[in-house]
Amino acid sequence: MTNYLKIEHRVDIYIPARENMTVYQDTVKLATTSGKCQKHPNQKRKDQEIQLVTDPDPLWESDEPEKDVPINAFVVHDKRQANILYS
């Protein structure tokens, strides 16, 4: 369905990930091991860092992975807290 919406209708889809989801855990692990967090571009979020993670989880592949649209995730870390805000 994601491929159809993106390819046929040019619709971007946002799927929030919860802490108990594999895609969340994999994305956070990839973000923390790469260590490429950047200052959040929104000036109101001066205590936050953000990082792009591309293709976070192979579980999102369809039966025809060569036709899949890329899946990206952003991980936001609040430096005032010890945990990751969202992925």
N, CA, C and O atoms as a printed pandas DataFrame, in Angstrom:
     atom_number atom_name residue_name chain_id  residue_number  x_coord  y_coord  z_coord
0              1         N          MET        A               1    0.818   -1.183    0.000
1              2        CA          MET        A               1    0.000    0.000    0.000
2              3         C          MET        A               1    0.870    1.258    0.000
3              4         O          MET        A               1    0.564    2.228   -0.693
4              5         N          THR        A               2    1.951    1.238    0.777
5              6        CA          THR        A               2    2.850    2.397    0.827
6              7         C          THR        A               2    3.423    2.683   -0.550
7              8         O          THR        A               2    3.454    3.834   -0.987
8              9         N          ASN        A               3    3.873    1.650   -1.229
9             10        CA          ASN        A               3    4.419    1.823   -2.576
10            11         C          ASN        A               3    3.368    2.402   -3.521
11            12         O          ASN        A               3    3.660    3.316   -4.292
12            13         N          TYR        A               4    2.167    1.880   -3.462
13            14        CA          TYR        A               4    1.086    2.345   -4.333
14            15         C          TYR        A               4    0.811    3.835   -4.112
15            16         O          TYR        A               4    0.743    4.610   -5.066
16            17         N          LEU        A               5    0.655    4.220   -2.861
17            18        CA          LEU        A               5    0.354    5.623   -2.568
18            19         C          LEU        A               5    1.476    6.559   -3.002
19            20         O          LEU        A               5    1.219    7.639   -3.534
20            21         N          LYS        A               6    2.717    6.143   -2.776
21            22        CA          LYS        A               6    3.850    6.991   -3.133
22            23         C          LYS        A               6    4.028    7.073   -4.645
23            24         O          LYS        A               6    4.218    8.163   -5.185
24            25         N          ILE        A               7    3.971    5.952   -5.325
25            26        CA          ILE        A               7    4.235    5.916   -6.764
26            27         C          ILE        A               7    3.055    6.463   -7.569
27            28         O          ILE        A               7    3.244    7.287   -8.463
28            29         N          GLU        A               8    1.854    6.013   -7.258
29            30        CA          GLU        A               8    0.687    6.392   -8.051
30            31         C          GLU        A               8    0.123    7.772   -7.704
31            32         O          GLU        A               8   -0.375    8.482   -8.578
32            33         N          HIS        A               9    0.203    8.146   -6.431
33            34        CA          HIS        A               9   -0.446    9.383   -5.998
34            35         C          HIS        A               9    0.524   10.402   -5.393
35            36         O          HIS        A               9    0.114   11.489   -4.986
36            37         N          ARG        A              10    1.790   10.051   -5.337
37            38        CA          ARG        A              10    2.835   10.927   -4.776
38            39         C          ARG        A              10    2.498   11.390   -3.359
39            40         O          ARG        A              10    2.665   12.560   -3.014
40            41         N          VAL        A              11    2.028   10.463   -2.563
41            42        CA          VAL        A              11    1.656   10.748   -1.183
42            43         C          VAL        A              11    2.773   10.263   -0.264
43            44         O          VAL        A              11    3.194    9.109   -0.337
44            45         N          ASP        A              12    3.242   11.152    0.593
45            46        CA          ASP        A              12    4.195   10.756    1.621
46            47         C          ASP        A              12    3.412   10.300    2.842
47            48         O          ASP        A              12    2.368   10.860    3.174
48            49         N          ILE        A              13    3.928    9.288    3.494
49            50        CA          ILE        A              13    3.222    8.703    4.629
50            51         C          ILE        A              13    4.096    8.810    5.869
51            52         O          ILE        A              13    5.294    8.533    5.829
52            53         N          TYR        A              14    3.489    9.208    6.951
53            54        CA          TYR        A              14    4.167    9.278    8.247
54            55         C          TYR        A              14    3.578    8.194    9.137
55            56         O          TYR        A              14    2.372    8.167    9.381
56            57         N          ILE        A              15    4.428    7.309    9.617
57            58        CA          ILE        A              15    3.988    6.232   10.498
58            59         C          ILE        A              15    4.751    6.380   11.814
59            60         O          ILE        A              15    5.951    6.107   11.858
60            61         N          PRO        A              16    4.084    6.804   12.880
61            62        CA          PRO        A              16    4.800    6.929   14.154
62            63         C          PRO        A              16    5.173    5.556   14.693
63            64         O          PRO        A              16    4.393    4.608   14.607
64            65         N          ALA        A              17    6.359    5.464   15.243
65            66        CA          ALA        A              17    6.825    4.205   15.813
66            67         C          ALA        A              17    6.782    4.285   17.331
67            68         O          ALA        A              17    7.139    5.306   17.919
68            69         N          ARG        A              18    6.349    3.217   17.950
69            70        CA          ARG        A              18    6.301    3.152   19.414
70            71         C          ARG        A              18    7.520    2.405   19.931
71            72         O          ARG        A              18    8.153    1.641   19.203
72            73         N          GLU        A              19    7.834    2.634   21.181
73            74        CA          GLU        A              19    9.032    2.040   21.777
74            75         C          GLU        A              19    9.046    0.516   21.728
75            76         O          GLU        A              19   10.123   -0.079   21.713
76            77         N          ASN        A              20    7.903   -0.122   21.704
77            78        CA          ASN        A              20    7.861   -1.586   21.701
78            79         C          ASN        A              20    7.882   -2.181   20.286
79            80         O          ASN        A              20    7.741   -3.393   20.126
80            81         N          MET        A              21    8.057   -1.341   19.264
81            82        CA          MET        A              21    8.083   -1.822   17.879
82            83         C          MET        A              21    9.518   -2.080   17.427
83            84         O          MET        A              21   10.432   -1.330   17.769
84            85         N          THR        A              22    9.702   -3.135   16.664
85            86        CA          THR        A              22   11.023   -3.496   16.161
86            87         C          THR        A              22   11.634   -2.373   15.340
87            88         O          THR        A              22   12.825   -2.095   15.474
88            89         N          VAL        A              23   10.851   -1.726   14.496
89            90        CA          VAL        A              23   11.376   -0.656   13.657
90            91         C          VAL        A              23   11.881    0.496   14.518
91            92         O          VAL        A              23   12.878    1.128   14.167
92            93         N          TYR        A              24   11.230    0.780   15.618
93            94        CA          TYR        A              24   11.688    1.828   16.542
94            95         C          TYR        A              24   13.034    1.445   17.149
95            96         O          TYR        A              24   13.982    2.230   17.130
96            97         N          GLN        A              25   13.104    0.241   17.682
97            98        CA          GLN        A              25   14.325   -0.220   18.342
98            99         C          GLN        A              25   15.503   -0.278   17.364
99           100         O          GLN        A              25   16.613    0.130   17.706
100          101         N          ASP        A              26   15.264   -0.781   16.151
101          102        CA          ASP        A              26   16.329   -0.845   15.141
102          103         C          ASP        A              26   16.785    0.543   14.722
103          104         O          ASP        A              26   17.981    0.785   14.560
104          105         N          THR        A              27   15.843    1.450   14.547
105          106        CA          THR        A              27   16.166    2.809   14.112
106          107         C          THR        A              27   16.976    3.539   15.175
107          108         O          THR        A              27   17.966    4.197   14.857
108          109         N          VAL        A              28   16.569    3.431   16.415
109          110        CA          VAL        A              28   17.304    4.083   17.502
110          111         C          VAL        A              28   18.709    3.499   17.613
111          112         O          VAL        A              28   19.675    4.233   17.823
112          113         N          LYS        A              29   18.823    2.183   17.473
113          114        CA          LYS        A              29   20.142    1.544   17.543
114          115         C          LYS        A              29   21.043    2.043   16.409
115          116         O          LYS        A              29   22.212    2.351   16.640
116          117         N          LEU        A              30   20.507    2.124   15.188
117          118        CA          LEU        A              30   21.288    2.633   14.063
118          119         C          LEU        A              30   21.714    4.085   14.289
119          120         O          LEU        A              30   22.842    4.463   13.974
120          121         N          ALA        A              31   20.815    4.884   14.829
121          122        CA          ALA        A              31   21.127    6.297   15.074
122          123         C          ALA        A              31   22.207    6.459   16.136
123          124         O          ALA        A              31   23.123    7.265   15.972
124          125         N          THR        A              32   22.106    5.709   17.212
125          126        CA          THR        A              32   23.080    5.865   18.291
126          127         C          THR        A              32   24.445    5.314   17.929
127          128         O          THR        A              32   25.458    5.850   18.378
128          129         N          THR        A              33   24.500    4.259   17.130
129          130        CA          THR        A              33   25.804    3.705   16.755
130          131         C          THR        A              33   26.514    4.536   15.695
131          132         O          THR        A              33   27.744    4.546   15.644
132          133         N          SER        A              34   25.765    5.230   14.852
133          134        CA          SER        A              34   26.415    6.036   13.820
134          135         C          SER        A              34   26.915    7.372   14.370
135          136         O          SER        A              34   27.880    7.935   13.853
136          137         N          GLY        A              35   26.266    7.873   15.409
137          138        CA          GLY        A              35   26.720    9.100   16.050
138          139         C          GLY        A              35   26.720   10.334   15.159
139          140         O          GLY        A              35   27.608   11.178   15.281
140          141         N          LYS        A              36   25.746   10.454   14.267
141          142        CA          LYS        A              36   25.696   11.586   13.336
142          143         C          LYS        A              36   24.551   12.546   13.644
143          144         O          LYS        A              36   23.974   13.142   12.735
144          145         N          CYS        A              37   24.229   12.692   14.911
145          146        CA          CYS        A              37   23.156   13.619   15.287
146          147         C          CYS        A              37   23.559   15.043   14.950
147          148         O          CYS        A              37   24.722   15.428   15.068
148          149         N          GLN        A              38   22.576   15.808   14.530
149          150        CA          GLN        A              38   22.794   17.216   14.198
150          151         C          GLN        A              38   21.877   18.071   15.053
151          152         O          GLN        A              38   20.883   17.592   15.599
152          153         N          LYS        A              39   22.221   19.328   15.157
153          154        CA          LYS        A              39   21.379   20.287   15.847
154          155         C          LYS        A              39   20.021   20.327   15.141
155          156         O          LYS        A              39   19.963   20.345   13.911
156          157         N          HIS        A              40   18.943   20.341   15.905
157          158        CA          HIS        A              40   17.601   20.381   15.305
158          159         C          HIS        A              40   17.433   21.699   14.556
159          160         O          HIS        A              40   17.780   22.751   15.093
160          161         N          PRO        A              41   16.907   21.673   13.322
161          162        CA          PRO        A              41   16.777   22.905   12.535
162          163         C          PRO        A              41   15.756   23.904   13.083
163          164         O          PRO        A              41   15.826   25.092   12.768
164          165         N          ASN        A              42   14.822   23.441   13.888
165          166        CA          ASN        A              42   13.820   24.325   14.478
166          167         C          ASN        A              42   14.444   25.017   15.697
167          168         O          ASN        A              42   14.822   24.352   16.662
168          169         N          GLN        A              43   14.548   26.333   15.654
169          170        CA          GLN        A              43   15.182   27.104   16.728
170          171         C          GLN        A              43   14.485   26.926   18.078
171          172         O          GLN        A              43   15.111   27.109   19.122
172          173         N          LYS        A              44   13.210   26.577   18.069
173          174        CA          LYS        A              44   12.481   26.360   19.315
174          175         C          LYS        A              44   12.891   25.056   19.995
175          176         O          LYS        A              44   12.554   24.823   21.156
176          177         N          ARG        A              45   13.610   24.219   19.276
177          178        CA          ARG        A              45   14.033   22.923   19.820
178          179         C          ARG        A              45   15.546   22.909   20.030
179          180         O          ARG        A              45   16.231   21.980   19.602
180          181         N          LYS        A              46   16.052   23.931   20.681
181          182        CA          LYS        A              46   17.498   24.103   20.835
182          183         C          LYS        A              46   18.144   23.009   21.678
183          184         O          LYS        A              46   19.352   22.795   21.577
184          185         N          ASP        A              47   17.377   22.318   22.500
185          186        CA          ASP        A              47   17.924   21.238   23.321
186          187         C          ASP        A              47   17.748   19.867   22.672
187          188         O          ASP        A              47   17.932   18.837   23.320
188          189         N          GLN        A              48   17.391   19.864   21.391
189          190        CA          GLN        A              48   17.173   18.589   20.707
190          191         C          GLN        A              48   18.166   18.399   19.561
191          192         O          GLN        A              48   18.643   19.353   18.947
192          193         N          GLU        A              49   18.452   17.129   19.306
193          194        CA          GLU        A              49   19.262   16.735   18.157
194          195         C          GLU        A              49   18.402   15.838   17.280
195          196         O          GLU        A              49   17.481   15.179   17.764
196          197         N          ILE        A              50   18.707   15.816   15.995
197          198        CA          ILE        A              50   17.922   15.019   15.054
198          199         C          ILE        A              50   18.871   14.260   14.129
199          200         O          ILE        A              50   19.960   14.736   13.809
200          201         N          GLN        A              51   18.446   13.092   13.713
201          202        CA          GLN        A              51   19.258   12.297   12.803
202          203         C          GLN        A              51   18.380   11.527   11.832
203          204         O          GLN        A              51   17.379   10.927   12.223
204          205         N          LEU        A              52   18.764   11.552   10.570
205          206        CA          LEU        A              52   18.093   10.773    9.535
206          207         C          LEU        A              52   18.676    9.368    9.507
207          208         O          LEU        A              52   19.894    9.193    9.540
208          209         N          VAL        A              53   17.808    8.375    9.445
209          210        CA          VAL        A              53   18.209    6.978    9.290
210          211         C          VAL        A              53   17.500    6.456    8.051
211          212         O          VAL        A              53   16.270    6.471    7.986
212          213         N          THR        A              54   18.265    5.992    7.064
213          214        CA          THR        A              54   17.671    5.479    5.829
214          215         C          THR        A              54   17.534    3.963    5.890
215          216         O          THR        A              54   18.391    3.275    6.445
216          217         N          ASP        A              55   16.466    3.456    5.323
217          218        CA          ASP        A              55   16.164    2.023    5.297
218          219         C          ASP        A              55   16.381    1.355    6.652
219          220         O          ASP        A              55   17.257    0.502    6.788
220          221         N          PRO        A              56   15.590    1.737    7.652
221          222        CA          PRO        A              56   15.819    1.254    9.008
222          223         C          PRO        A              56   15.526   -0.222    9.257
223          224         O          PRO        A              56   16.094   -0.804   10.181
224          225         N          ASP        A              57   14.672   -0.833    8.476
225          226        CA          ASP        A              57   14.280   -2.195    8.817
226          227         C          ASP        A              57   13.885   -2.978    7.568
227          228         O          ASP        A              57   12.997   -2.549    6.831
228          229         N          PRO        A              58   14.535   -4.128    7.317
229          230        CA          PRO        A              58   14.179   -4.939    6.150
230          231         C          PRO        A              58   12.789   -5.563    6.241
231          232         O          PRO        A              58   12.289   -6.095    5.249
232          233         N          LEU        A              59   12.163   -5.507    7.403
233          234        CA          LEU        A              59   10.814   -6.067    7.542
234          235         C          LEU        A              59    9.797   -5.300    6.717
235          236         O          LEU        A              59    8.690   -5.790    6.494
236          237         N          TRP        A              60   10.153   -4.100    6.258
237          238        CA          TRP        A              60    9.244   -3.281    5.471
238          239         C          TRP        A              60    9.307   -3.611    3.989
239          240         O          TRP        A              60    8.596   -2.996    3.195
240          241         N          GLU        A              61   10.137   -4.561    3.601
241          242        CA          GLU        A              61   10.243   -4.927    2.184
242          243         C          GLU        A              61    8.979   -5.642    1.716
243          244         O          GLU        A              61    8.357   -6.398    2.463
244          245         N          SER        A              62    8.618   -5.385    0.470
245          246        CA          SER        A              62    7.461   -6.057   -0.115
246          247         C          SER        A              62    7.924   -7.340   -0.805
247          248         O          SER        A              62    9.080   -7.744   -0.683
248          249         N          ASP        A              63    7.006   -7.968   -1.525
249          250        CA          ASP        A              63    7.362   -9.168   -2.292
250          251         C          ASP        A              63    8.275   -8.826   -3.469
251          252         O          ASP        A              63    8.958   -9.698   -4.007
252          253         N          GLU        A              64    8.282   -7.557   -3.863
253          254        CA          GLU        A              64    9.138   -7.089   -4.956
254          255         C          GLU        A              64    9.996   -5.923   -4.448
255          256         O          GLU        A              64    9.722   -4.768   -4.774
256          257         N          PRO        A              65   11.032   -6.218   -3.651
257          258        CA          PRO        A              65   11.811   -5.150   -3.026
258          259         C          PRO        A              65   12.482   -4.198   -4.014
259          260         O          PRO        A              65   12.772   -3.054   -3.661
260          261         N          GLU        A              66   12.731   -4.640   -5.225
261          262        CA          GLU        A              66   13.347   -3.762   -6.224
262          263         C          GLU        A              66   12.413   -2.625   -6.639
263          264         O          GLU        A              66   12.859   -1.625   -7.201
264          265         N          LYS        A              67   11.124   -2.780   -6.362
265          266        CA          LYS        A              67   10.141   -1.739   -6.691
266          267         C          LYS        A              67    9.748   -0.900   -5.468
267          268         O          LYS        A              67    8.945    0.026   -5.586
268          269         N          ASP        A              68   10.301   -1.215   -4.312
269          270        CA          ASP        A              68    9.936   -0.500   -3.089
270          271         C          ASP        A              68   10.437    0.939   -3.114
271          272         O          ASP        A              68   11.515    1.226   -3.633
272          273         N          VAL        A              69    9.648    1.827   -2.553
273          274        CA          VAL        A              69   10.081    3.209   -2.358
274          275         C          VAL        A              69   10.950    3.237   -1.095
275          276         O          VAL        A              69   10.766    2.413   -0.199
276          277         N          PRO        A              70   11.885    4.170   -1.023
277          278        CA          PRO        A              70   12.743    4.226    0.167
278          279         C          PRO        A              70   11.948    4.588    1.428
279          280         O          PRO        A              70   11.015    5.389    1.389
280          281         N          ILE        A              71   12.338    3.989    2.513
281          282        CA          ILE        A              71   11.739    4.309    3.804
282          283         C          ILE        A              71   12.813    4.967    4.656
283          284         O          ILE        A              71   13.906    4.428    4.825
284          285         N          ASN        A              72   12.491    6.126    5.183
285          286        CA          ASN        A              72   13.425    6.867    6.018
286          287         C          ASN        A              72   12.791    7.131    7.369
287          288         O          ASN        A              72   11.568    7.168    7.508
288          289         N          ALA        A              73   13.640    7.313    8.351
289          290        CA          ALA        A              73   13.163    7.636    9.698
290          291         C          ALA        A              73   14.010    8.757   10.265
291          292         O          ALA        A              73   15.179    8.912    9.912
292          293         N          PHE        A              74   13.409    9.531   11.146
293          294        CA          PHE        A              74   14.138   10.543   11.891
294          295         C          PHE        A              74   14.093   10.177   13.360
295          296         O          PHE        A              74   13.048    9.798   13.888
296          297         N          VAL        A              75   15.229   10.295   14.009
297          298        CA          VAL        A              75   15.308   10.062   15.440
298          299         C          VAL        A              75   15.614   11.408   16.083
299          300         O          VAL        A              75   16.556   12.095   15.686
300          301         N          VAL        A              76   14.812   11.780   17.079
301          302        CA          VAL        A              76   15.002   13.040   17.792
302          303         C          VAL        A              76   15.393   12.725   19.229
303          304         O          VAL        A              76   14.741   11.933   19.908
304          305         N          HIS        A              77   16.467   13.358   19.674
305          306        CA          HIS        A              77   16.970   13.156   21.028
306          307         C          HIS        A              77   16.933   14.487   21.767
307          308         O          HIS        A              77   17.468   15.489   21.292
308          309         N          ASP        A              78   16.298   14.486   22.930
309          310        CA          ASP        A              78   16.266   15.673   23.773
310          311         C          ASP        A              78   17.444   15.574   24.740
311          312         O          ASP        A              78   17.497   14.664   25.568
312          313         N          LYS        A              79   18.376   16.502   24.636
313          314        CA          LYS        A              79   19.592   16.452   25.455
314          315         C          LYS        A              79   19.301   16.658   26.940
315          316         O          LYS        A              79   20.139   16.326   27.779
316          317         N          ARG        A              80   18.150   17.190   27.275
317          318        CA          ARG        A              80   17.777   17.366   28.687
318          319         C          ARG        A              80   17.290   16.064   29.295
319          320         O          ARG        A              80   17.231   15.933   30.517
320          321         N          GLN        A              81   16.938   15.093   28.447
321          322        CA          GLN        A              81   16.440   13.802   28.936
322          323         C          GLN        A              81   17.401   12.712   28.472
323          324         O          GLN        A              81   18.161   12.911   27.523
324          325         N          ALA        A              82   17.367   11.596   29.121
325          326        CA          ALA        A              82   18.264   10.492   28.778
326          327         C          ALA        A              82   17.720    9.622   27.658
327          328         O          ALA        A              82   18.439    8.775   27.126
328          329         N          ASN        A              83   16.460    9.820   27.294
329          330        CA          ASN        A              83   15.853    8.905   26.325
330          331         C          ASN        A              83   15.631    9.577   24.971
331          332         O          ASN        A              83   15.735   10.796   24.837
332          333         N          ILE        A              84   15.329    8.764   23.993
333          334        CA          ILE        A              84   14.988    9.209   22.647
334          335         C          ILE        A              84   13.518    9.600   22.657
335          336         O          ILE        A              84   12.683    8.875   23.199
336          337         N          LEU        A              85   13.201   10.741   22.061
337          338        CA          LEU        A              85   11.810   11.193   22.055
338          339         C          LEU        A              85   10.948   10.367   21.122
339          340         O          LEU        A              85    9.924    9.823   21.536
340          341         N          TYR        A              86   11.345   10.271   19.890
341          342        CA          TYR        A              86   10.562    9.496   18.937
342          343         C          TYR        A              86   11.410    9.136   17.754
343          344         O          TYR        A              86   12.490    9.680   17.524
344          345         N          SER        A              87   10.878    8.200   17.016
345          346        CA          SER        A              87   11.575    7.713   15.843
346          347         C          SER        A              87   10.583    7.642   14.710
347          348         O          SER        A              87   10.941    7.253   13.599
